[in-house]
Amino acid sequence: MASKRNLFSALIIVSAMLTFGCKKEGDTTTSTGGATKVEGDVIKIGEVGSLTGNEATFGTSTHNGIELAIKEQNAAGGINGKKIELTTLDNQGKPEEAATAITKLITQNKVVAVLGEVASSRSIAMAPIAQQYGIPMVSPSSTNPQVTALGDYIFRVCFIDPFQGQVMAKFALDTLKVKKVAILRDVRNDYSVGLANYFIETFKAGGGEIVVDQSYSAGDVDFKAQLTAIREKKPEAVFVPGYYTEVGLVARQAKELGLNVPLMGGDGWDSPKLTEIGGKSIEGSYFSNHYSHEDKAVYVQDFIKKYKADYKVIPDGLAAMGYDAAKVLFEAMKKSPGLTTKEIRDQLAQTKDYQGVTGKITINEKRDAVKSAVVLRVDKDGFKYQTTVAP
Amino acid sequence: MTEFLQHLVNGLSLGSIYALIAIGYTMVFGILQLINFAHGEVYMVGAFIGMYSSVYLKLAENPSIGSLLIAMTLAMVGCAIVGFLIEKLAYRPLRGSPRINVLITAVGVSLFLQYSGQLVFGSSPQFFPELYKSSAEGGIWSFGELKINPLQTIVLGISVCLMIALQFIIFKTRLGRAMRAVSFSHDNASLMGIPTNRVISYTFMLGSALAGAAGVLVGLVYPKIEPLMGVMPGLKAFIAAVLGGIGNVVGAVVGALVLGLAEALVVGYWAPTFRDALAFILMILILLYKPTGLFGTKRTEKV
């Protein structure tokens, strides 16, 4: 009896799914081509971020930055008299969840633009969906080149990995004056694999030598075997373009094995958790980032003051990127009288010389921002500014 | 040469961690013929109990072997309670039903703990406080190029001690005799006046306490803990237990050390991406060519 009832309810669910599925498809056709419009007094935008999971600080920092930008914009009267309303969905740091989240934002919450993601793997999962529905998507800090290549509705306000790899390779050659570098990359992470390749390209062209190229998978906790193999090749520095949770453990285990050379990385290191997990071992390492809180420029210090008033901590680079991404989107919306997604997209593409916290933002024909990067050093009292590299 | 020795040291320390988890796995199987897939999750709960208790009791303020033992004891007690509840709520109602039902329930319990762990502890990784600091220079023993982390010798030492203690309990005590009796036949044991339900409860509590100890020790060596941390080590420990002959405590420790060494050498000399595949290849090979495992004895099915 029980099994019969189960079968019956399963049938109901399946048929409900079928009808719902058809209906959704009908909606799609009307909204592709950017015909979706803002109706009523609020502009709905969506955000997809890793509020929990392995890279939780990426999501929370970015979210804080976005909230701050919205608060300011609404206090200043919103956009053309309309208030901005944000819906944030968590993806737990998983690409498949990111894809589900953006689909939900577009089809159910009816947002006109999406902000996100930080991690390139997740932006790559989201971009085809935003493109399919014709909804502009602005990634605050996904640096893998592939992200914006996925469609003309996809933008970013940060630099890309070929540049970031170049910055660190030049920094290694010119400032650290090292010639022999080992690589330890995360093979399950598009960002890490790409960044390692771009680093190697420039580093070799500059006369450097890659003594060994090792890898790990995101989620690993033991890196000793790789580090032992690296130690054997006696590198002068190790390039670890991963995310902060693993890098913290890598630093610890490198020191335990007596591998006392500086580590280098990219913007994926930017988190207070890096020093918490890495402890003393991570001190004296370098990474490239979008901004430094030590920058004396008025617009940077202003932002830090406002952010600290709300969240009591110094904003990291991802908070600043979240803030800038939201601001760039609002600028584009202000210039779109009809507020259709097509108009917003066109205005985003024309963004030029917008002065953000993280530098002047100009969107190029590949929908990437061309900006300078900074190199930071991990010290016991925070990330210390080293140098700025212009594109 | 030092590189090879260092790989051996790394492999043994990794293996000793698998061993800690595998002991509990294999013991529960040996007594109940039940593969408790939730074992890896109990280990995760142990790590979190260790972390929270050391934060609340401020154990990290004076790192010593004493603080380590306090955190470990608390985790063991906590996990024993968790193990008791799992057995009582999930497995006991299924006593007497086909083995596959219990197995599927075990997978369910495991998923339940993983996801409720994310709800309760939050899914972002947390830092495990340093409960013990070695007095050696830089916290590391150096023999020239060869570096050994004293913590890892402690882990190896504790897994061997627990293995001996477990052998003692199983073969020399009344409880152990009862456990072995239950393992031969539930029905006959209860006819002989052995309170089988209570013995099974004790078995679970003992196994879970071991997992709790493992959680704290692993937290010390790899100070990043998160609710899904039990999945991979749980599987690896299971493979280690199969490798050594499931149900055999000494076999589990040897199997775990072999697995740890094999992983370290594969990653060090060949391809790091094969690390997880290797464990499963080993399991397939052992099941094909020596299904009873390295130390397993063939047990004929009772009629």
Interface residues (C-beta under 8 A of the other chain):
Chain A: T52 G53 N54 A56 T57 Q92 G93 V187 Q214 S215 Y216 S217 G219 D220 V221 D222 K224 A225 Q226 T228 A229 R231 E232 T245 G248 L249 R252 K255 E256 L257 G258 K273 E276 I277
Chain B: E3 Q6 H7 N10 G11 S13 L14 Q118 G122 S123 S124 P125 F127 G138 G139 I140 S142 E145 K147 N149 Y222 P223 K224 E226 L228 M229 M232 E263 A264 L265 V266 V267 G268 Y269 P272 T273 R275 D276
